[in-house]
């Protein structure tokens, strides 16, 4: 044996192989799939080695250009190949198949270039072959394989997108079944297809309860009898909106949790719903049996989909959630009408009732900036200005005097205002015009859908574009109509009879209902938001009337 032969054998013996192991999904089969790849790579060493195995690179996620997750170890491997940290020239990058490397030609070529520059080899186990990127034929074979993988990924994406768009146009549900629903499937053309989606007997009433309590509605139908009656509010027509925090706390006390789920083959029990979870659920049009695709509400409603709530109730909840002045009205701990409704003029935070105690003096009760204590005003004087003194007496004789109405009750006691809030809103010219335009565009869309299929590809593309444009116009008009027809929130908390004595009603109303009225009126869009400014003279408080700043909408 010559010295040259011995040197070549030694070089081969010390050659190091490092694997790149990747699976597309991380649930269930991850560990097994990576183990299978590693086992086959070890078998390949018997014929193409011997190799000394170095630390492998491992990733979970797609290699295509449509992937949303960054492959951390792929980026590390590419950096190591470019810097020389991968190993010595002649070391081997081992892959189970070429698609494990990349399904985007540009990224794959960059890696092949790095291997060529560093003098590294690439072994593809499924090809039963080791490639040298410096060889023009091997380089061509590697790039062709990556090209084919990219073509397959793009073809799969196009098929998937076509199926998604088709399902969206028909308004059919897609993806994971939302909490509150069940879905039935039927095998069609060898694949399971949804044939019905309907309220789950246990979860459906909970979703209906959530929407009803947030809206302060009497039930989940809200006049639409095509929706099954799943929940009726105990307070009926007199219900008040409830905060998501209170509902989440109530559900946790009742033991209501999310569904159990499987993670990497292990059963993870459900968790209590947080207010953020509930808000996410309240934003889903799926509970009204409508589909949203690419941010647009699909006007078509699939016949196999049974709604949990009416569309009117869903729209009402969206109006409540989108209101920038939205407040939490209820709670057993609330005792004061204006706390958190009036704001600090320094930081804008809500003001709370605080009692100041000083030895030798009478306790002073007032509203104070909650977080920082920037401002403080006497509660009695502030209540008298904003609400009024409903039972005043003559300081000398003690005889009762007529009520002194503050800003809120003076506004509400005007007969024409209460009557306008109590009766159903009249149809405005703008609403009639919007309905007519919506009807016209829906007719145009129906004509396009029922028209014969165009013969040329260009005509078919144009028809699809026209239909998508009409669908977007319909979604915009529906949103506009929803805003025009949204009920006045005050109408749900004030007495329905315009002849009601508002002063007597206010005295008899509970704190939660009075807070609801105050919170709705003292907003920039109506009477104005009340902000209490610091006293201009320290240790000598100015009158409350001089310290109140009214902030109104521009």
Legacy VTK file of the C-alpha trace (Angstrom):
# vtk DataFile Version 3.0
C-alpha trace
ASCII
DATASET POLYDATA
POINTS 554 float
0.000 0.000 0.000
1.460 3.349 -1.034
1.647 6.448 1.184
-0.910 8.180 -1.035
-3.434 5.374 -0.554
-2.956 5.475 3.227
-3.497 9.258 3.231
-6.762 8.963 1.244
-8.074 6.248 3.586
-7.239 8.372 6.598
-9.044 11.385 5.098
-12.152 9.310 4.476
-12.080 7.828 7.970
-12.023 11.204 9.712
-14.736 12.781 7.553
-17.550 14.264 9.728
-21.221 14.137 8.757
-23.846 16.529 10.134
-27.563 15.998 9.479
-30.277 18.511 8.714
-33.533 16.996 10.012
-36.848 18.761 9.321
-40.544 17.977 9.645
-43.352 20.202 8.429
-45.620 19.995 11.491
-44.864 19.878 15.188
-47.826 17.938 16.542
-47.970 14.238 17.135
-45.488 12.834 14.585
-42.567 15.240 15.112
-40.286 13.041 17.203
-41.029 9.902 15.194
-40.463 11.542 11.815
-37.106 13.005 12.827
-36.117 9.647 14.312
-37.077 7.891 11.056
-34.930 10.303 9.025
-31.985 9.821 11.393
-32.332 6.006 11.261
-32.225 5.975 7.452
-29.265 8.359 7.442
-27.372 6.008 9.780
-28.115 3.136 7.391
-26.731 5.191 4.493
-23.413 5.520 6.329
-22.821 1.763 5.983
-22.525 2.130 2.198
-21.297 5.715 1.773
-19.267 6.214 4.965
-17.578 5.756 7.258
-18.531 9.087 8.890
-18.103 10.560 12.322
-21.450 12.066 13.289
-21.428 15.684 14.410
-24.191 17.709 16.070
-27.327 17.694 13.853
-29.491 20.654 12.864
-33.221 20.218 13.580
-36.244 22.276 12.496
-40.019 22.030 12.596
-41.813 23.938 9.862
-42.299 24.280 6.132
-39.392 24.941 3.775
-41.564 26.674 1.158
-41.785 30.411 0.442
-45.280 30.401 2.008
-43.965 29.364 5.432
-44.672 31.818 8.268
-42.324 30.298 10.822
-38.592 31.022 10.647
-36.431 27.894 10.510
-33.855 28.804 13.149
-31.512 25.848 12.654
-31.569 26.266 8.861
-30.319 29.829 9.280
-27.683 28.628 11.756
-26.585 25.874 9.352
-26.277 28.340 6.451
-24.244 30.717 8.627
-21.976 27.846 9.746
-21.399 26.764 6.127
-20.509 30.317 5.105
-18.224 30.935 8.098
-16.533 27.530 8.135
-17.973 26.599 11.539
-19.753 23.642 9.893
-16.519 21.627 9.802
-13.467 20.912 7.715
-13.433 20.773 3.893
-14.666 17.367 2.816
-17.199 17.053 5.642
-20.709 15.998 4.633
-24.143 17.597 5.003
-26.607 14.688 5.186
-30.252 15.120 4.132
-33.016 12.559 3.978
-34.382 14.075 0.745
-33.786 17.250 -1.235
-37.145 18.812 -0.186
-35.938 18.769 3.452
-33.377 21.385 2.405
-35.430 24.052 0.668
-38.488 24.504 -1.541
-37.402 27.962 -2.623
-34.782 27.903 -5.364
-32.975 31.056 -4.267
-32.397 29.804 -0.718
-31.332 26.373 -1.962
-28.802 27.798 -4.408
-27.340 29.985 -1.641
-26.754 26.884 0.464
-25.224 24.949 -2.454
-22.902 27.898 -3.121
-21.845 27.927 0.539
-21.081 24.179 0.412
-19.036 24.626 -2.772
-17.066 27.531 -1.318
-16.335 25.602 1.872
-15.459 22.353 0.115
-18.365 20.438 1.732
-20.257 17.489 0.229
-24.021 16.907 0.277
-25.457 13.421 0.735
-29.132 12.789 -0.165
-30.198 9.530 1.523
-33.294 8.994 -0.660
-31.067 9.346 -3.773
-28.496 6.932 -2.302
-25.809 9.313 -3.511
-23.264 11.853 -2.281
-23.003 15.047 -4.365
-20.053 17.356 -4.821
-21.380 20.918 -5.416
-18.109 21.784 -7.170
-18.956 19.266 -9.900
-21.106 20.899 -12.607
-23.304 17.799 -13.095
-23.858 17.309 -9.339
-24.628 21.008 -8.961
-27.174 20.813 -11.786
-28.849 17.765 -10.189
-29.117 19.471 -6.782
-30.578 22.697 -8.179
-33.017 20.742 -10.364
-34.227 18.840 -7.327
-34.809 22.063 -5.394
-36.551 23.523 -8.454
-38.918 20.555 -8.599
-39.625 20.871 -4.849
-40.473 24.558 -5.283
-42.790 23.762 -8.213
-44.612 21.171 -6.112
-44.949 23.614 -3.201
-46.392 26.315 -5.463
-48.800 23.843 -7.065
-49.975 22.681 -3.627
-50.415 26.287 -2.506
-52.476 27.108 -5.607
-54.738 24.094 -5.037
-55.184 24.926 -1.362
-55.918 28.588 -2.082
-58.439 27.643 -4.770
-60.234 25.390 -2.300
-60.223 28.065 0.403
-61.585 30.712 -1.956
-64.292 28.360 -3.189
-65.363 27.580 0.383
-65.285 31.281 1.251
-67.487 32.287 -1.691
-70.092 29.760 -0.562
-69.834 30.936 3.065
-68.833 27.459 4.239
-66.899 27.164 7.557
-63.212 26.412 7.352
-60.524 25.257 9.762
-60.871 24.322 13.415
-64.375 24.081 14.844
-64.965 27.097 17.104
-65.923 26.649 20.746
-69.715 26.429 20.839
-70.139 24.451 17.608
-70.195 20.886 16.345
-69.502 19.922 12.736
-70.615 16.858 10.766
-68.537 15.519 7.874
-69.261 13.308 4.901
-66.718 11.655 2.598
-66.994 13.175 -0.890
-64.540 12.180 -3.653
-62.447 10.383 -1.069
-62.100 13.443 1.226
-64.144 14.496 4.275
-66.341 17.537 3.557
-68.403 19.511 6.117
-72.134 18.955 5.631
-73.499 20.654 8.763
-72.349 22.956 11.561
-74.674 23.530 14.499
-74.604 24.618 18.184
-73.032 22.153 20.592
-75.641 21.219 23.243
-73.297 22.160 26.110
-71.137 24.911 24.598
-73.660 26.646 22.321
-75.767 28.105 25.168
-72.576 29.473 26.761
-71.731 31.458 23.616
-75.309 32.724 23.469
-75.054 33.732 27.141
-71.801 35.603 26.489
-73.265 37.745 23.698
-76.520 38.380 25.572
-74.780 39.498 28.767
-72.300 41.782 26.991
-75.088 43.413 24.958
-77.641 43.535 27.776
-80.079 41.872 25.371
-83.164 39.864 26.410
-82.105 36.719 24.490
-79.846 35.430 21.710
-82.547 35.713 19.027
-83.171 39.446 19.366
-86.268 39.083 17.197
-84.836 36.591 14.663
-86.852 33.402 15.206
-84.783 31.484 12.632
-82.056 31.321 15.303
-82.671 28.661 18.003
-83.431 30.130 21.424
-80.430 29.072 23.533
-80.291 31.659 26.316
-82.714 34.130 27.876
-81.444 36.839 30.216
-83.024 36.581 33.700
-83.644 40.354 33.704
-85.399 40.252 30.316
-85.885 43.657 28.685
-84.364 45.393 31.713
-80.941 43.751 31.308
-77.801 45.890 31.456
-74.528 45.321 29.583
-71.959 43.438 31.641
-68.158 43.695 31.507
-66.154 40.768 30.158
-64.122 40.681 33.368
-67.258 39.950 35.419
-68.399 37.255 32.973
-64.958 35.599 32.959
-64.937 35.556 36.766
-68.469 34.117 36.877
-67.570 31.381 34.367
-64.462 30.450 36.333
-66.526 30.112 39.522
-68.980 27.903 37.622
-66.125 25.698 36.365
-66.522 26.640 32.678
-63.238 26.052 30.830
-61.995 25.737 27.255
-61.835 22.403 25.448
-59.173 19.832 26.248
-56.579 19.555 23.483
-53.777 17.265 22.349
-50.237 18.715 22.286
-47.429 16.453 21.062
-49.519 13.397 21.885
-50.371 14.559 25.404
-53.813 15.615 26.637
-53.787 19.194 27.962
-56.874 20.026 30.056
-58.948 23.115 29.314
-58.285 26.420 31.059
-60.614 29.129 32.418
-61.509 31.828 29.899
-59.794 35.196 30.332
-61.464 38.513 29.359
-59.144 38.566 26.330
-60.394 35.101 25.286
-64.001 36.284 25.570
-63.325 39.419 23.529
-61.764 37.319 20.759
-64.887 35.132 20.686
-67.188 38.175 20.599
-65.480 39.395 17.412
-66.182 36.203 15.413
-69.032 36.491 12.870
-69.014 32.674 12.768
-71.396 32.676 15.738
-73.956 34.428 13.526
-73.250 31.780 10.816
-71.237 34.141 8.620
-67.744 33.696 7.235
-65.006 36.345 7.080
-62.371 35.905 4.364
-59.358 38.205 3.973
-60.968 40.653 6.376
-64.240 40.866 4.395
-67.567 39.463 5.605
-68.930 37.026 2.999
-72.567 37.924 2.204
-73.504 34.340 1.334
-74.756 32.202 4.239
-74.175 28.459 3.909
-77.406 26.503 4.288
-75.802 23.861 6.515
-74.717 26.396 9.140
-77.014 27.016 12.136
-76.338 30.298 13.927
-75.919 30.545 17.705
-76.877 34.235 17.762
-78.750 36.534 15.402
-76.885 38.914 13.116
-78.626 41.813 14.887
-77.169 40.720 18.233
-73.715 40.304 16.697
-73.864 43.825 15.204
-75.019 45.254 18.532
-72.057 43.687 20.338
-69.622 45.004 17.704
-71.031 48.513 18.249
-70.492 48.179 21.997
-66.953 46.837 21.670
-65.896 49.491 19.146
-67.190 52.377 21.259
-64.047 54.263 22.464
-65.923 55.500 25.535
-67.109 51.994 26.450
-67.219 51.400 30.196
-68.008 48.588 32.558
-71.359 49.425 34.115
-72.123 46.715 36.603
-70.721 45.004 39.644
-71.873 44.440 43.187
-68.945 46.444 44.594
-70.032 49.684 42.863
-71.620 52.217 45.227
-71.164 55.616 43.556
-72.708 56.928 40.349
-69.825 59.059 39.036
-66.731 57.132 40.166
-64.439 56.294 37.196
-66.742 58.316 34.884
-65.229 61.689 35.736
-61.546 61.925 34.822
-58.400 63.473 36.230
-57.408 66.579 34.274
-53.692 65.774 34.666
-53.394 62.121 33.586
-56.880 61.313 32.258
-57.396 58.401 34.666
-60.762 57.694 36.287
-61.458 59.253 39.680
-62.599 57.202 42.659
-64.292 58.091 45.941
-61.789 58.639 48.752
-62.377 59.682 52.358
-59.801 62.012 53.892
-59.531 61.705 57.647
-57.744 64.248 59.817
-57.784 64.263 63.602
-59.981 66.977 65.010
-61.817 67.655 61.740
-64.819 66.206 59.942
-64.102 63.470 57.401
-63.919 64.852 53.856
-65.372 62.614 51.112
-64.377 63.422 47.558
-63.355 62.183 44.115
-59.607 61.615 43.724
-57.398 60.630 40.800
-57.131 56.854 41.167
-53.533 56.016 40.173
-51.570 59.112 41.257
-53.816 61.329 43.376
-53.228 64.347 41.132
-56.590 65.964 41.856
-59.306 65.854 44.533
-62.745 67.523 44.680
-65.577 67.333 47.249
-68.071 64.622 46.311
-71.251 66.429 47.463
-70.531 69.573 45.471
-69.518 67.618 42.359
-72.647 65.412 42.541
-74.833 68.508 42.943
-73.361 70.085 39.786
-73.466 66.980 37.585
-76.548 65.139 38.931
-78.406 67.646 41.105
-79.912 67.930 44.571
-83.193 66.062 44.377
-84.328 66.597 47.963
-83.168 70.116 48.979
-84.470 71.765 52.147
-84.632 75.341 53.341
-81.636 75.808 55.689
-83.668 78.048 57.977
-87.059 76.382 58.122
-86.148 72.846 57.057
-89.054 72.769 54.609
-88.583 70.823 51.358
-87.719 72.800 48.227
-88.166 71.950 44.510
-85.431 69.653 43.098
-82.299 71.345 41.755
-81.381 69.524 38.537
-77.744 69.030 37.624
-76.348 68.687 34.101
-77.420 65.043 33.592
-81.008 65.288 34.850
-81.561 68.695 33.237
-80.622 67.130 29.898
-82.789 64.026 30.348
-85.823 65.774 31.810
-86.447 67.700 28.580
-89.590 65.923 27.217
-88.496 65.950 23.572
-85.166 64.246 24.386
-86.692 61.411 26.396
-89.384 60.853 23.760
-86.769 60.710 20.992
-84.765 58.100 22.911
-87.794 55.986 23.797
-89.350 55.537 20.361
-87.818 53.483 17.528
-85.582 55.541 15.280
-87.151 56.796 12.061
-85.641 55.672 8.802
-83.356 58.442 7.581
-82.820 59.389 3.912
-79.208 58.222 4.224
-80.359 54.814 5.500
-82.921 54.461 2.692
-80.283 55.399 0.108
-77.795 52.888 1.556
-80.391 50.087 1.527
-81.272 50.851 -2.092
-77.619 50.832 -3.152
-77.044 47.555 -1.283
-80.043 45.972 -3.011
-78.782 47.127 -6.425
-75.253 45.759 -5.961
-76.542 42.458 -4.608
-78.653 42.181 -7.746
-75.604 42.797 -9.955
-73.680 40.113 -8.096
-76.561 37.640 -8.477
-76.663 38.302 -12.232
-72.923 37.693 -12.565
-73.132 34.451 -10.606
-76.039 33.124 -12.662
-74.582 34.194 -16.040
-73.145 31.520 -18.380
-69.490 30.680 -17.842
-67.259 32.853 -20.072
-65.462 30.979 -22.837
-62.058 32.639 -22.641
-59.653 32.616 -19.728
-59.341 36.404 -19.832
-63.113 36.826 -19.598
-63.290 34.373 -16.686
-60.569 36.289 -14.826
-62.401 39.555 -15.438
-65.670 38.113 -14.140
-63.927 36.864 -10.995
-62.390 40.310 -10.439
-65.786 41.985 -10.945
-67.422 39.616 -8.438
-64.720 40.264 -5.841
-65.128 44.023 -6.289
-68.899 43.755 -5.827
-68.441 41.608 -2.708
-66.151 44.260 -1.219
-68.708 46.987 -2.025
-71.436 44.907 -0.367
-69.330 44.420 2.781
-68.642 48.171 2.993
-72.330 49.061 2.558
-73.395 46.467 5.149
-70.966 47.988 7.650
-72.299 51.466 6.881
-75.916 50.323 7.254
-75.096 48.621 10.549
-73.689 51.888 11.899
-76.723 53.857 10.673
-79.237 51.483 12.244
-77.381 50.840 15.528
-79.772 51.506 18.425
-79.058 54.336 20.854
-77.538 52.693 23.967
-79.539 55.055 26.217
-82.788 53.586 24.933
-81.959 50.276 26.653
-81.477 51.803 30.109
-84.085 54.595 30.222
-87.803 53.876 30.814
-89.642 53.164 27.562
-92.675 55.333 28.389
-91.991 58.951 27.303
-94.398 60.168 29.995
-92.344 58.709 32.854
-91.334 61.133 35.604
-87.528 61.033 35.118
-86.776 62.494 38.535
-88.841 59.816 40.323
-87.370 57.141 38.062
-83.825 58.276 38.861
-84.486 58.159 42.605
-85.863 54.606 42.361
-83.207 53.292 39.925
-80.316 51.215 41.291
-76.728 52.482 41.207
-75.784 50.316 38.216
-78.525 51.776 36.024
-77.720 55.359 37.039
-74.033 54.692 36.348
-74.949 53.396 32.902
-76.805 56.620 32.076
-74.010 58.831 33.451
-71.341 56.868 31.595
-73.207 57.229 28.277
-73.974 60.941 28.657
-70.649 62.187 30.025
-68.723 61.371 26.856
-67.136 63.701 24.270
-69.833 62.794 21.743
-72.765 63.926 23.954
-72.561 66.273 26.943
-68.780 66.055 27.111
-66.236 64.247 29.230
-65.743 65.760 32.701
-62.117 66.417 33.632
-61.200 67.810 37.048
-58.254 70.217 36.899
-55.901 70.934 39.833
-56.768 73.910 42.000
-54.894 77.021 40.790
-54.147 77.946 44.425
-52.413 75.343 46.580
-54.004 74.550 49.963
-56.933 76.793 49.029
-59.245 74.805 46.772
-61.128 76.740 44.113
-64.867 76.066 43.589
-65.634 72.872 41.665
-67.363 74.833 38.886
-64.050 76.570 38.147
-62.097 73.326 38.074
-64.315 71.274 35.750
-63.202 71.140 32.129
-65.651 69.788 29.552
-63.937 67.853 26.744
-66.121 67.472 23.643
-65.601 65.825 20.268
-63.982 67.995 17.624
LINES 1 555
554 0 1 2 3 4 5 6 7 8 9 10 11 12 13 14 15 16 17 18 19 20 21 22 23 24 25 26 27 28 29 30 31 32 33 34 35 36 37 38 39 40 41 42 43 44 45 46 47 48 49 50 51 52 53 54 55 56 57 58 59 60 61 62 63 64 65 66 67 68 69 70 71 72 73 74 75 76 77 78 79 80 81 82 83 84 85 86 87 88 89 90 91 92 93 94 95 96 97 98 99 100 101 102 103 104 105 106 107 108 109 110 111 112 113 114 115 116 117 118 119 120 121 122 123 124 125 126 127 128 129 130 131 132 133 134 135 136 137 138 139 140 141 142 143 144 145 146 147 148 149 150 151 152 153 154 155 156 157 158 159 160 161 162 163 164 165 166 167 168 169 170 171 172 173 174 175 176 177 178 179 180 181 182 183 184 185 186 187 188 189 190 191 192 193 194 195 196 197 198 199 200 201 202 203 204 205 206 207 208 209 210 211 212 213 214 215 216 217 218 219 220 221 222 223 224 225 226 227 228 229 230 231 232 233 234 235 236 237 238 239 240 241 242 243 244 245 246 247 248 249 250 251 252 253 254 255 256 257 258 259 260 261 262 263 264 265 266 267 268 269 270 271 272 273 274 275 276 277 278 279 280 281 282 283 284 285 286 287 288 289 290 291 292 293 294 295 296 297 298 299 300 301 302 303 304 305 306 307 308 309 310 311 312 313 314 315 316 317 318 319 320 321 322 323 324 325 326 327 328 329 330 331 332 333 334 335 336 337 338 339 340 341 342 343 344 345 346 347 348 349 350 351 352 353 354 355 356 357 358 359 360 361 362 363 364 365 366 367 368 369 370 371 372 373 374 375 376 377 378 379 380 381 382 383 384 385 386 387 388 389 390 391 392 393 394 395 396 397 398 399 400 401 402 403 404 405 406 407 408 409 410 411 412 413 414 415 416 417 418 419 420 421 422 423 424 425 426 427 428 429 430 431 432 433 434 435 436 437 438 439 440 441 442 443 444 445 446 447 448 449 450 451 452 453 454 455 456 457 458 459 460 461 462 463 464 465 466 467 468 469 470 471 472 473 474 475 476 477 478 479 480 481 482 483 484 485 486 487 488 489 490 491 492 493 494 495 496 497 498 499 500 501 502 503 504 505 506 507 508 509 510 511 512 513 514 515 516 517 518 519 520 521 522 523 524 525 526 527 528 529 530 531 532 533 534 535 536 537 538 539 540 541 542 543 544 545 546 547 548 549 550 551 552 553
